[in-house]
């Protein structure tokens, strides 16, 4: 008497779970998308507070709700939006617009390095899928995608799922912040000005590998603080980034 045939998916977990299936076949699956969205959930409270802080600042700068949401939906870069609003001139001139563009390029230059680290996950994929995915590239899904890849995950939809989850949160949560903006006398009174630094400090936790393997984080942070104290402005972004990169390169670990 012969035993009934067994479905390979019943005995091979890699076949049963499309998210961990053969890297050559598991591409752009809904399972990968869903896992990416779930992986960034711990960041949702932080980005919610960040988005509300942006909405509050935008309201106090005189922007309409439509303008506030349009900026979030098209730019989708929290640090840039906060920095640009903070330096927004009363009257727009050619020089001020050029300055805003230069500042935006400077702050977002970090994505050159961030994007390069995603080459193993996204390299070789169709451009029509990769470039729309990169629109949603921000730090939380980037960090989670690196962790996902290090554990053997190969589905690029993971990055897309995390990015879309952050995008929806970022755009929608600016609304309550905007509504509250008119009623908040001084945002610093409620600690709103600390939301952004607290958010990014929290994101360092998954990257910490002990002092020896975290020279880049430590050196970059110290250099940024020293530069801000000595010179002010936004030079700390450049100095901190370069110092952290060089420290990481020369770390023999």
C-alpha positions as CSV (number, residue, x, y, z in Angstrom):
1,X,0.0,0.0,0.0
2,X,1.5,3.3,-1.0
3,X,1.3,6.4,1.1
4,X,-0.4,9.4,-0.4
5,X,1.8,12.0,-2.1
6,X,2.9,14.8,0.1
7,X,2.6,18.4,-1.0
8,X,6.2,19.8,-0.9
9,X,4.8,23.0,0.6
10,X,3.7,21.0,3.6
11,X,7.2,19.8,4.4
12,X,9.4,22.7,3.2
13,X,8.7,25.9,5.1
14,X,10.5,27.9,2.4
15,X,7.9,26.8,-0.1
16,X,5.0,27.5,2.2
17,X,6.1,31.0,3.0
18,X,6.6,33.1,-0.2
19,X,8.5,35.7,1.8
20,X,11.4,33.2,2.4
21,X,11.1,31.3,-0.8
22,X,13.9,30.9,-3.4
23,X,15.5,34.4,-3.8
24,X,15.3,33.9,-7.5
25,X,11.5,33.6,-7.5
26,X,10.3,35.6,-4.5
27,X,10.1,39.1,-6.0
28,X,7.6,41.8,-5.3
29,X,5.1,39.6,-3.4
30,X,2.3,40.9,-1.2
31,X,3.8,38.8,1.7
32,X,7.0,40.8,1.4
33,X,5.1,44.1,1.2
34,X,3.0,43.1,4.3
35,X,6.1,42.1,6.3
36,X,7.8,45.4,5.4
37,X,4.8,47.3,6.7
38,X,4.7,45.3,9.9
39,X,8.4,45.7,10.5
40,X,8.2,49.5,10.7
41,X,5.3,49.5,13.1
42,X,7.6,50.3,16.1
43,X,8.5,53.5,14.3
44,X,4.9,54.7,13.9
45,X,4.5,56.5,17.2
46,X,7.7,58.4,16.6
47,X,6.9,59.4,13.1
48,X,3.3,60.3,14.2
49,X,4.7,62.8,16.7
50,X,7.2,64.1,14.1
51,X,4.4,64.6,11.5
52,X,2.2,66.4,14.0
53,X,5.1,68.7,14.9
54,X,5.6,69.5,11.2
55,X,1.9,70.2,10.9
56,X,2.1,72.6,13.9
57,X,5.1,74.4,12.5
58,X,3.5,74.7,9.1
59,X,0.3,76.2,10.5
60,X,2.3,78.7,12.5
61,X,4.3,79.7,9.4
62,X,1.0,80.6,7.7
63,X,0.6,77.7,5.3
64,X,-2.8,76.4,4.5
65,X,-3.8,72.8,5.2
66,X,-3.7,72.0,1.5
67,X,-0.2,73.4,1.2
68,X,0.9,71.5,4.3
69,X,-0.3,68.2,3.0
70,X,0.9,68.9,-0.6
71,X,4.4,69.4,0.7
72,X,4.3,66.2,2.7
73,X,2.9,64.2,-0.2
74,X,5.3,65.4,-2.8
75,X,8.5,66.0,-0.8
76,X,8.2,63.2,1.9
77,X,11.4,64.2,3.7
78,X,10.7,65.1,7.3
79,X,14.0,66.7,8.1
80,X,14.1,68.8,5.0
81,X,10.5,70.0,5.5
82,X,11.3,71.0,9.1
83,X,14.6,72.7,8.2
84,X,13.1,74.5,5.2
85,X,10.1,75.8,7.2
86,X,12.5,76.9,10.0
87,X,14.5,79.0,7.4
88,X,11.5,80.1,5.3
89,X,11.8,83.8,4.3
90,X,9.0,86.2,4.6
91,X,9.4,87.1,0.9
92,X,10.4,84.6,-1.7
93,X,13.2,85.9,-4.0
94,X,15.4,84.1,-6.6
95,X,18.2,84.1,-4.1
96,X,16.0,82.6,-1.3
97,X,14.6,79.9,-3.6
98,X,18.1,79.0,-4.7
99,X,19.1,78.8,-1.0
100,X,16.1,76.5,-0.2
101,X,17.1,74.3,-3.1
102,X,20.7,74.1,-2.0
103,X,19.7,73.4,1.6
104,X,17.3,70.6,0.4
105,X,20.1,69.0,-1.7
106,X,22.5,69.3,1.2
107,X,20.2,67.7,3.8
108,X,19.1,64.9,1.5
109,X,22.6,64.1,0.3
110,X,22.7,61.3,2.8
111,X,20.3,59.4,0.6
112,X,23.2,58.9,-1.9
113,X,24.9,56.6,0.7
114,X,21.6,55.2,2.0
115,X,20.6,54.2,-1.6
116,X,23.9,52.6,-2.2
117,X,23.4,50.2,0.7
118,X,20.2,49.0,-1.0
119,X,22.0,47.8,-4.1
120,X,22.1,44.2,-3.0
121,X,18.3,44.2,-2.4
122,X,17.2,46.3,-5.4
123,X,20.0,45.7,-7.9
124,X,19.0,44.0,-11.0
125,X,15.3,44.7,-10.5
126,X,13.2,46.5,-13.2
127,X,13.6,50.2,-13.2
128,X,9.9,50.7,-13.4
129,X,9.6,49.1,-10.0
130,X,12.8,50.3,-8.3
131,X,12.4,54.0,-8.9
132,X,8.8,54.3,-7.6
133,X,10.0,52.3,-4.6
134,X,12.9,54.7,-3.9
135,X,10.4,57.6,-3.7
136,X,9.3,56.0,-0.4
137,X,12.8,55.6,0.9
138,X,13.2,57.0,4.4
139,X,15.2,55.8,7.3
140,X,12.9,53.4,9.1
141,X,12.1,51.1,6.1
142,X,15.8,51.4,5.1
143,X,16.9,50.1,8.5
144,X,14.4,47.3,8.5
145,X,15.2,46.3,5.0
146,X,18.9,46.0,5.9
147,X,18.0,43.8,8.8
148,X,15.6,41.8,6.6
149,X,18.3,41.2,4.0
150,X,20.9,40.3,6.6
151,X,18.5,37.5,7.8
152,X,18.2,36.1,4.3
153,X,15.2,38.0,3.0
154,X,15.4,38.9,-0.7
155,X,11.9,40.3,-1.6
156,X,12.2,44.0,-2.7
157,X,8.6,44.5,-1.8
158,X,9.7,44.6,1.8
159,X,11.2,48.0,1.3
160,X,8.1,49.2,-0.6
161,X,5.8,48.0,2.2
162,X,7.7,49.8,4.9
163,X,8.0,53.0,2.8
164,X,4.3,53.1,2.0
165,X,3.4,52.6,5.7
166,X,5.6,55.5,6.7
167,X,4.2,57.7,3.8
168,X,0.6,57.2,4.8
169,X,1.4,57.9,8.5
170,X,3.5,61.0,7.6
171,X,0.9,62.6,5.4
172,X,-2.2,61.9,7.5
173,X,-0.7,62.7,10.9
174,X,0.2,66.2,9.8
175,X,-3.5,67.0,9.9
176,X,-4.1,66.9,13.7
177,X,-0.8,68.8,14.1
178,X,-1.9,71.5,11.8
179,X,-5.3,71.8,13.5
180,X,-3.5,72.1,16.9
181,X,-1.0,74.6,15.5
182,X,-3.2,77.7,15.9
183,X,-4.0,76.9,19.5
184,X,-0.4,76.1,20.7
185,X,1.1,79.3,21.9
186,X,4.7,78.2,22.1
187,X,5.5,74.7,20.6
188,X,8.6,74.4,22.8
189,X,6.4,74.7,25.9
190,X,5.1,71.2,25.0
191,X,8.4,69.8,23.9
192,X,7.4,69.6,20.2
193,X,10.9,70.9,19.3
194,X,12.4,67.7,20.7
195,X,10.3,65.3,18.6
196,X,12.7,65.2,15.7
197,X,15.9,64.6,17.6
198,X,14.2,62.0,19.8
199,X,12.9,60.2,16.8
200,X,16.3,59.9,15.1
201,X,18.1,59.0,18.3
202,X,15.6,56.1,18.7
203,X,16.4,54.9,15.2
204,X,20.0,54.5,16.2
205,X,19.1,51.6,18.6
206,X,18.9,48.9,15.8
207,X,22.3,50.0,14.5
208,X,24.1,49.8,17.8
209,X,26.7,47.0,17.8
210,X,28.7,48.0,20.8
211,X,31.3,50.8,21.1
212,X,33.9,49.1,19.0
213,X,31.7,48.6,16.0
214,X,29.8,51.9,16.3
215,X,32.7,54.4,15.9
216,X,30.9,56.0,13.0
217,X,27.9,56.8,15.1
218,X,29.9,58.1,18.0
219,X,32.4,60.2,16.0
220,X,29.6,61.6,13.8
221,X,27.5,62.6,16.7
222,X,30.3,64.3,18.6
223,X,31.5,66.1,15.5
224,X,27.9,67.3,14.7
225,X,27.4,68.6,18.3
226,X,30.8,70.4,18.3
227,X,30.1,72.0,14.9
228,X,26.6,73.2,16.0
229,X,28.1,74.6,19.2
230,X,30.9,76.4,17.4
231,X,29.3,77.6,14.2
232,X,25.6,77.1,14.3
233,X,23.5,76.9,11.1
234,X,23.3,73.6,9.3
235,X,27.0,72.9,8.9
236,X,26.7,70.2,11.6
237,X,24.9,68.0,9.0
238,X,27.9,68.0,6.6
239,X,30.6,67.7,9.3
240,X,28.8,65.1,11.2
241,X,28.1,63.0,8.1
242,X,31.6,63.2,6.8
243,X,33.2,62.5,10.2
244,X,31.0,59.5,10.8
245,X,31.7,58.1,7.3
246,X,35.5,58.5,7.7
247,X,35.4,56.9,11.1
248,X,33.5,54.0,9.8
249,X,35.9,53.5,6.9
250,X,39.0,53.4,9.1
251,X,37.4,51.1,11.7
252,X,39.1,47.8,11.0
253,X,36.0,45.9,12.3
